[in-house]
Amino acid sequence: MDENYDLLFNFIKGIIPIRDTEAWEIAKAFRPLKINKGQLLLRENEISDDYVYLQKGLMRTFLYDLEGNEITTEIFTENNIVFEITSFFNRVRSDANIQAITDCSGFRLSYEELNRLFHNKPDFRDFGRAILVKCFIASNKRNYAMINQTAEQRYQHLLTSRPEILKYAPLKYIASYLGVTDSTLSRIRKKTQ
């Protein structure tokens, strides 16, 4: 497993202005994590205890609809934080699952470790706040796009902003994430090629 903390250090420095020594102390509080393709980081009805920096790979959040179909609500790419916000912070059972789409590696903090850093490192509080704002903005943009953009527009945006998803994620996950059927996604892809 890659235990090189350089990317995590650079990620922290890219989120907030912080001294190198502080960024290294925060980075070193994280523990290496490896998740195999298909493995769940979180199962529904569990309480989330993982705050993960995804260094390599793709992960997704999904729920089951009323008919038992998997609905992908988020796809996480490399160099991002992965966690289920509601369960993690409210200490309640999760409605969602988080699964590795590919083999993944990164670093994790537990809820307890994250809170210790929040209390002991003011810079980490700023980092955490910046991550939450980033998550909130991304969620809002996705919600708005589901309302005021066509499926084709959503696909084009994904193609230009996060092409690695289209390269490595199964089409059924992408279709679900875009809010379309597999056959609709196939038609959109043929049109845009």
MOLINTA-V341840 format. One record per residue. N is the residue number from 0. RES is the residue in one letter. SS is DSSP state (2 for helix, 1 for strand, 0 for the rest). PSI is psi as a letter, one per 30 degrees, with the letter a starting at -180 (* if undefined). BURIAL is 1 if it has 9 or more other C-alpha atoms within 8 Angstrom, else 0. Layout:
n:N res:RES ss:SS psi:PSI burial:BURIAL
n:N res:RES ss:SS psi:PSI burial:BURIAL
This chain:
n:0 res:M ss:0 psi:k burial:0
n:1 res:D ss:0 psi:j burial:0
n:2 res:E ss:0 psi:g burial:0
n:3 res:N ss:0 psi:j burial:0
n:4 res:Y ss:0 psi:g burial:0
n:5 res:D ss:2 psi:e burial:0
n:6 res:L ss:2 psi:e burial:1
n:7 res:L ss:2 psi:e burial:1
n:8 res:F ss:2 psi:e burial:1
n:9 res:N ss:2 psi:e burial:0
n:10 res:F ss:2 psi:e burial:1
n:11 res:I ss:2 psi:e burial:1
n:12 res:K ss:2 psi:f burial:1
n:13 res:G ss:2 psi:f burial:0
n:14 res:I ss:2 psi:e burial:1
n:15 res:I ss:0 psi:l burial:1
n:16 res:P ss:0 psi:k burial:0
n:17 res:I ss:0 psi:k burial:0
n:18 res:R ss:0 psi:k burial:0
n:19 res:D ss:2 psi:e burial:0
n:20 res:T ss:2 psi:e burial:0
n:21 res:E ss:2 psi:e burial:1
n:22 res:A ss:2 psi:e burial:1
n:23 res:W ss:2 psi:e burial:1
n:24 res:E ss:2 psi:e burial:0
n:25 res:I ss:2 psi:e burial:1
n:26 res:A ss:2 psi:e burial:1
n:27 res:K ss:2 psi:f burial:0
n:28 res:A ss:2 psi:f burial:0
n:29 res:F ss:0 psi:l burial:1
n:30 res:R ss:1 psi:k burial:0
n:31 res:P ss:1 psi:k burial:1
n:32 res:L ss:1 psi:k burial:0
n:33 res:K ss:1 psi:k burial:1
n:34 res:I ss:1 psi:k burial:1
n:35 res:N ss:0 psi:l burial:1
n:36 res:K ss:0 psi:k burial:1
n:37 res:G ss:0 psi:f burial:0
n:38 res:Q ss:0 psi:k burial:0
n:39 res:L ss:1 psi:k burial:1
n:40 res:L ss:1 psi:e burial:1
n:41 res:L ss:1 psi:k burial:1
n:42 res:R ss:0 psi:k burial:1
n:43 res:E ss:0 psi:k burial:1
n:44 res:N ss:0 psi:f burial:0
n:45 res:E ss:0 psi:l burial:1
n:46 res:I ss:1 psi:k burial:1
n:47 res:S ss:0 psi:k burial:1
n:48 res:D ss:0 psi:g burial:0
n:49 res:D ss:0 psi:k burial:1
n:50 res:Y ss:1 psi:j burial:1
n:51 res:V ss:1 psi:k burial:1
n:52 res:Y ss:1 psi:j burial:1
n:53 res:L ss:1 psi:j burial:1
n:54 res:Q ss:1 psi:e burial:1
n:55 res:K ss:1 psi:k burial:1
n:56 res:G ss:0 psi:a burial:1
n:57 res:L ss:0 psi:k burial:1
n:58 res:M ss:1 psi:l burial:1
n:59 res:R ss:1 psi:l burial:1
n:60 res:T ss:1 psi:k burial:1
n:61 res:F ss:1 psi:l burial:1
n:62 res:L ss:1 psi:l burial:1
n:63 res:Y ss:1 psi:k burial:1
n:64 res:D ss:0 psi:a burial:0
n:65 res:L ss:0 psi:f burial:0
n:66 res:E ss:0 psi:g burial:0
n:67 res:G ss:0 psi:g burial:0
n:68 res:N ss:0 psi:k burial:0
n:69 res:E ss:1 psi:k burial:1
n:70 res:I ss:1 psi:j burial:1
n:71 res:T ss:1 psi:k burial:1
n:72 res:T ss:1 psi:f burial:1
n:73 res:E ss:1 psi:k burial:0
n:74 res:I ss:1 psi:k burial:1
n:75 res:F ss:1 psi:k burial:1
n:76 res:T ss:0 psi:l burial:1
n:77 res:E ss:0 psi:l burial:1
n:78 res:N ss:0 psi:h burial:1
n:79 res:N ss:1 psi:l burial:1
n:80 res:I ss:1 psi:k burial:1
n:81 res:V ss:1 psi:k burial:1
n:82 res:F ss:0 psi:l burial:1
n:83 res:E ss:0 psi:j burial:1
n:84 res:I ss:2 psi:e burial:0
n:85 res:T ss:2 psi:e burial:1
n:86 res:S ss:2 psi:e burial:1
n:87 res:F ss:2 psi:e burial:1
n:88 res:F ss:2 psi:e burial:0
n:89 res:N ss:2 psi:f burial:0
n:90 res:R ss:0 psi:h burial:1
n:91 res:V ss:0 psi:l burial:1
n:92 res:R ss:1 psi:k burial:1
n:93 res:S ss:0 psi:k burial:1
n:94 res:D ss:0 psi:f burial:0
n:95 res:A ss:0 psi:l burial:1
n:96 res:N ss:1 psi:k burial:1
n:97 res:I ss:1 psi:k burial:1
n:98 res:Q ss:1 psi:k burial:1
n:99 res:A ss:1 psi:k burial:1
n:100 res:I ss:0 psi:e burial:1
n:101 res:T ss:0 psi:l burial:1
n:102 res:D ss:0 psi:k burial:1
n:103 res:C ss:1 psi:l burial:1
n:104 res:S ss:1 psi:l burial:1
n:105 res:G ss:1 psi:b burial:1
n:106 res:F ss:1 psi:k burial:1
n:107 res:R ss:1 psi:l burial:1
n:108 res:L ss:1 psi:k burial:1
n:109 res:S ss:0 psi:l burial:1
n:110 res:Y ss:2 psi:e burial:1
n:111 res:E ss:2 psi:e burial:0
n:112 res:E ss:2 psi:e burial:1
n:113 res:L ss:2 psi:e burial:1
n:114 res:N ss:2 psi:e burial:0
n:115 res:R ss:2 psi:e burial:0
n:116 res:L ss:2 psi:e burial:1
n:117 res:F ss:2 psi:e burial:1
n:118 res:H ss:2 psi:e burial:0
n:119 res:N ss:2 psi:f burial:0
n:120 res:K ss:0 psi:j burial:0
n:121 res:P ss:2 psi:e burial:0
n:122 res:D ss:2 psi:e burial:0
n:123 res:F ss:2 psi:e burial:1
n:124 res:R ss:2 psi:e burial:1
n:125 res:D ss:2 psi:e burial:1
n:126 res:F ss:2 psi:e burial:1
n:127 res:G ss:2 psi:e burial:0
n:128 res:R ss:2 psi:e burial:0
n:129 res:A ss:2 psi:e burial:1
n:130 res:I ss:2 psi:e burial:1
n:131 res:L ss:2 psi:e burial:0
n:132 res:V ss:2 psi:e burial:0
n:133 res:K ss:2 psi:e burial:0
n:134 res:C ss:2 psi:e burial:0
n:135 res:F ss:2 psi:e burial:0
n:136 res:I ss:2 psi:e burial:0
n:137 res:A ss:2 psi:e burial:0
n:138 res:S ss:2 psi:e burial:0
n:139 res:N ss:2 psi:e burial:0
n:140 res:K ss:2 psi:e burial:0
n:141 res:R ss:2 psi:e burial:0
n:142 res:N ss:2 psi:e burial:0
n:143 res:Y ss:2 psi:e burial:1
n:144 res:A ss:2 psi:e burial:1
n:145 res:M ss:2 psi:f burial:1
n:146 res:I ss:2 psi:e burial:0
n:147 res:N ss:2 psi:g burial:0
n:148 res:Q ss:0 psi:k burial:1
n:149 res:T ss:0 psi:l burial:0
n:150 res:A ss:2 psi:e burial:1
n:151 res:E ss:2 psi:e burial:0
n:152 res:Q ss:2 psi:e burial:0
n:153 res:R ss:2 psi:e burial:1
n:154 res:Y ss:2 psi:e burial:1
n:155 res:Q ss:2 psi:e burial:0
n:156 res:H ss:2 psi:e burial:1
n:157 res:L ss:2 psi:e burial:1
n:158 res:L ss:2 psi:e burial:1
n:159 res:T ss:2 psi:e burial:0
n:160 res:S ss:2 psi:f burial:0
n:161 res:R ss:0 psi:i burial:1
n:162 res:P ss:2 psi:f burial:1
n:163 res:E ss:2 psi:f burial:0
n:164 res:I ss:2 psi:e burial:1
n:165 res:L ss:2 psi:f burial:1
n:166 res:K ss:2 psi:e burial:0
n:167 res:Y ss:2 psi:f burial:0
n:168 res:A ss:0 psi:k burial:1
n:169 res:P ss:0 psi:k burial:0
n:170 res:L ss:2 psi:e burial:1
n:171 res:K ss:2 psi:e burial:0
n:172 res:Y ss:2 psi:e burial:1
n:173 res:I ss:2 psi:e burial:1
n:174 res:A ss:2 psi:e burial:1
n:175 res:S ss:2 psi:e burial:1
n:176 res:Y ss:2 psi:e burial:1
n:177 res:L ss:2 psi:f burial:1
n:178 res:G ss:0 psi:h burial:0
n:179 res:V ss:0 psi:l burial:1
n:180 res:T ss:0 psi:l burial:1
n:181 res:D ss:2 psi:e burial:1
n:182 res:S ss:2 psi:e burial:0
n:183 res:T ss:2 psi:e burial:1
n:184 res:L ss:2 psi:e burial:1
n:185 res:S ss:2 psi:e burial:0
n:186 res:R ss:2 psi:e burial:0
n:187 res:I ss:2 psi:e burial:1
n:188 res:R ss:2 psi:e burial:0
n:189 res:K ss:2 psi:e burial:0
n:190 res:K ss:2 psi:e burial:0
n:191 res:T ss:2 psi:f burial:0
n:192 res:Q ss:0 psi:* burial:0
